[in-house]
Amino acid sequence: MNLQQHRPITLASSSPRRKSFLESFGLQFTSFSPDIEEVRISGEQPIAYVRRMALEKAEATQGNFKDSLILSGDTDVVLDGEVLGKPNDPEDALLLLERLSGRDHLVHSGYCLMDSKNNWTHIGDVTTRVWLRSLPKKWLEWYISSGEPLDKAGAYSIQGLGTLLVERIEGSYNNVVGYPIEIIMDVLLREGFLSFSNK
């Protein structure tokens, strides 16, 4: 049985992790990085922010790819209500990881599917709770020396060497990697953008 794609897809992201999700299912897609201003509105909650960013990224992309189904997304790492961004340098990464060590935090992702040809838009969000192990400073310094955490929100990568830092998760693993792809695939199949075929 094969997975058939019925519409061109444009991924509004240059993230290697998000690209690899689509590639793993054999989907054909174009990658495009929209240039938008990612600024929080005063008092805006993390889930509301990632949903708004996903929508704005899709809107900024669809004008260039009018016949495509647009897939966009945004992710936040949140500890005690505070959004943790990417570390500025190795010292900043150590501070972030020391704060997360032995604690649980939330990973919120907003995603958007936009079909402007048929005036259809779907926006969703997924939250995963992640517990990091309580690790000595030497472990964290070793991990930081790999360079992996320096371009990651929260300063770790669950699918890379950072898997050694993770004690357990509650919710979607894929969401922490980069996209809740299992939820997105459900929508694509339900709405007829993809289908299963015996051909």
N, C-alpha and C positions, 0 to 999 in steps of 0.2 A: 504494500500500500504506500502511495506517495502523498506528499503534501504539495498541493497545488496553490500557486499564488495568482490571484486574479487582478491585482492592481499593482502598479509600481509603488515602491515605498521610498520615502526620503527620511533618513534618520537625522534629526536636528541635533547632531552631536558629533564630535570627533573622538569621543572616548573609546579607547581600544577595548575596554571591557564591554561596553554597550554594542560595539560592532561585532564582537566575538559571539555574543548571544544570537544575533540575527544570522551570522554565518553558520553557527552550529546547527541551525534548522534548515540550512540550504536556501535561505531567502535572498533574493536579489534586491539590492538597495543602493541608493546614493547617499553619501554622507555630506552634510552641510553644517557649518558652525554659524548660527545666527549671531549677529552683533547686537546685543541688547544690554541695557544698563540694569545690572542686578543689584537693586537697592531696596532695602526693607522699608516698609511703611511703619511709622511709629505705632507701636502696640500690636503689630501684626504677628499672629501666632505662627510657629514653624510650619504646621501643616498647611495653613492658608498661604504662606509664602511659597512653598514648593509647588503647590497647585497653580498659583498665579504665574510663577516663573515658567512652568511647563507650558501653560497656555500662551504666554507671551513669546516663548521660543517658537512654538508652532505657528503663531500668527506672523512672526518675522520671517519664517521660512516659506510659508505657503505661497506667497506672492511670486517666488522664483520657481516654484514647482507646482503649477496649478492642476496638473493631472495626477499628481502623486497623493498617496495617503501619507500624511506627515506623522511621525512618531517623535515625541520630545519628552524630556523629563528633567527633574531637578531633585537633589538629595541634600538633606541636612543631618548632621550628627548633633544630638542634643543631650546635655548633661545637666540635671537639676534645672531644667528650663532655659539653660544658656546654650546658644548655638555655637558649636566649635567648628571653626573653619580649618583651612589647611595651615600647617605650621610655616612660619616665615623662615626658619633656619633650624639646624639640629638642636640648638638650645631650646627653642620654642617647642619642638617635637617632644623633647624629654619632659618639659613641663606638662604638656598635654597628656602624655602617656602616664605620667605619675598621678595625674588627677583621675584618669580612667582606671588605673590599676586597682583590682579588687572591687570594682564597682559595676553597676549596670547602667546602661545608657540607651537612648532610643535613636534609631535610624529611620527618618521619615523620607519617603519618596513620593513626589507627585509625578504623574505621567499624563500625557495628552495624545489622543489620536484625532487627527483633523482631516476631514475629507471635504474640502471647499467645493469640489465639483458637485457634490450632492448636499451641500449645506448641513453637514453632520459633524459634530464634535463630541468626543467622550473624554471626560477628565476624571481621574481616579487618584487615590493615594493609598499607600501601604506603610505600616509601621512595624518594625522589628525591634525587639528588645535584645540587647547583647550584653553578656557579662564577660569582662576581661579577668583573667587570672591575676592574683596578687603576686607580682614578680619583682625580684630584686633589681636594683639600679643597673647592675652589670648586664642583665638580660636586655633591659631596655636600651642601654648604650650599644650593645651588640646589634640589636635590631636597627637602631637608627643609623649605625655605621654602614648598613647595607644600602642606604639611600632610598629604600622603598617608601618610608612614611612621608617623605618631604612634599609629595604632591597629592596627598590623600587627606580628605576631611577627617578630622579626629586622629590623624597621624598613624593610621594602620590600614593594612589591606588584608581582609579576611581570607582571600583566595591565594595570597602569596605567603611569604615568610611569616606574616602577621598572624597566620592561623595558629601559631604556637602561643599567641597571647590570649586566644579566645577560650574561655571555659565552657560556655554554652550559649545558645540563642533560643529565643522564643519567637516564632514567626518565620517569615520568608528569608531563607539564606540568600537567594538570588538578589533580593532587594538590597542587602548589605554589599554585595559584589558591585551592583550598579543599576539594576533594573529588576522589578518584580516580573520577570519575563513570563512566568507561568500564568499570571493574571492577564498580561497583555495578549498572550497567545489565545487565551480563552475568548477575549473580546474579538480578536481578528477572525477566529473561527465562527463565533456566534453571529457576527455581522456579515459573514460571507466574503470577507477579503481573502480568506484562505479556506481550503476544503481538503478533505481526504479523498483520494481517488485510487482505484485499482489499476489504472492505466500505467 
